[in-house]
Amino acid sequence: MKRTRGFLRQWLVLIIAVLLWELLTQNAQHPFFPSPSKILATAGQKWFSGPPESLFLTSEATGDLFASLGRVAMGWALAAVIGVAVGTLLGRSRNLLDFVGPLMAFMRAIPSPVLVPVFIVLLGIGSSMQITVIVFSVVWPILLNTVDGVRSVDQVKVDTARSFRIPRAQWITGVVLPAATPKIFAGLRVSLSLSLVLMVVSELVGSTNGIGYRLMYDQRQFDFPAMWAGIVLLGVLGYVLNTLLLVVERRALSWQPSQASADQVVGG
């Protein structure tokens, strides 16, 4: 019940904000800032005015939206696999992180948009370059949170595993990773938001489809309602993807009493 009331309050704030946006833009009549109603009408015309056999999706929707979602999914999934695997290796090693730590700090400090020309030279223009840009940026929150989670395993569990001589592979998959799961999911949430940002950045240069490409195209055509429709779409995608990940996280961590207590606090 408390969670439902909190959910309704959040939506009430959103509705009020949209209504204020509508009133302000209707009064201002500024060409660069169209009203939400005009943005919504433009979005419907651009993406949902197709034939019934394609579920009313236009070619622009299938060509841009699905291409961008595919890049986000592939880049984020690869970053998750690499981050968890390397983070587990570094977290369980006593000295390895001391050797590679400075190199990791140096690579993290390099903004990915600066490396886009380098990735274009190495990989060419296309999805491979765009996915690489996403992976390079979003892998760090996952990797560092995994290292922290792996190193924070309860010492009682470590001693118990040693006394029972549990095989190393079973120890990693059955004890270490489950104990590190809360911090791994924290890194996954941060990286998911970053993956949307890097998806747009990678599509601004040398791309022929995608949401980022369409945003740049609409801006050059001075089609500001269409441009704002793309911006709103990115916000909706971010909210939906984050909500889905939170659902998966709650199910994955339902066995932890602390997670249940945290959900009660958030719901209250």
Sequence and secondary structure as in RCSB ss.txt:
>XXXX:A:sequence
MKRTRGFLRQWLVLIIAVLLWELLTQNAQHPFFPSPSKILATAGQKWFSGPPESLFLTSEATGDLFASLGRVAMG
WALAAVIGVAVGTLLGRSRNLLDFVGPLMAFMRAIPSPVLVPVFIVLLGIGSSMQITVIVFSVVWPILLNTVDGV
RSVDQVKVDTARSFRIPRAQWITGVVLPAATPKIFAGLRVSLSLSLVLMVVSELVGSTNGIGYRLMYDQRQFDFP
AMWAGIVLLGVLGYVLNTLLLVVERRALSWQPSQASADQVVGG
>XXXX:A:secstr
 HHHHHHHHHHHHHHHHHHHHHHHHHHH  TTS  HHHHHHHHHHHHS S GGGTT  HHIIIIIHHHHHHHHHH
HHHHHHHHHHHHHHHHH SSHHHHHHHHHHHHHTS HHHHHHHHHHHH SSHHHHHHHHHHHHHHHHHHHHHHHH
HT  HHHHHHHHHTT  HHHHIIIIIHHHHHHHHHHHHHHHHHHHHHHHHHHHTSS SSSHHHHHHHHHHTT HH
HHHHHHHHHHHHHHHHHHHHHHHHHHHTTT HHHHHHHHHHH 
